[in-house]
Amino acid sequence: MSQLFYLRDSRTNVGSTCLFWAKDGCGYTSDLDKAHVYTLEEAQRQFNSRHTDVPLCKELVDQLATVRVDNQYLPLNGAKVGCDLYVISFKDNWDGNDVYWLSQFGFSDVNYKDATIFSYQAALDIQSLKPSIKTEIFAKAEIDAIARRTFQAANINERKMITAAGIRKPKRKRHRQTTGKTRGNCPHCGAITWGFNPYEAYTCAEADAENRGFNLYDNCKEVKLAKQMSKAKIEGEAA
């Protein structure tokens, strides 16, 4: 297996399609032919430094690539006079930016390779059968010029495309969950208190009130007595 990789930006997709680092680090692209190709060492180094840049084996990605068409680049003039071959797209129906095409048996398919090819008259006849469905006719040659190879997130196989391809997953630091509170000492009795405001010295009563959401005790003695009673109750139930 070839040890060449694409680097996927795992933070987001465009519809179902993955984004990859473009050639020479010039942003991101969904077009595999414009994606930068990394060696094993380069891919591992980038993966180690930023865990969201996930290397995927180029050979395996290429095998599962689908050809799609970005609606942003569709020709404005639609059908072009003088062409022999035409395809039909569904208007206002996209996967991310990618167009759906009329395929065999009247199904819509986002993979352009599955689009049915018509003569111009046959395309007009198809349109007339279901005028309620919004479609548009395009010259196949013009669509061929803007079609691109893409890869979908659902086709990712982490074991085959990452670990079996030689990439080691970097160890992620475990972050201890926190309540967001800051430890302090009660200015009255010196007992340890916790509060969300790191710049305030919470009294026992203030810390208890913030924890409950309402005031229940007026001073440290009442809070301490309530804790002792609660502890005694728990110990009694356990016994």
Summary of the structure (lengths in Angstrom):
residues: 239
radius of gyration: 30.9
end to end distance: 64.6
largest distance: 93.9
contacts: 645
relative contact order: 0.13
helix: 36%
strand: 28%
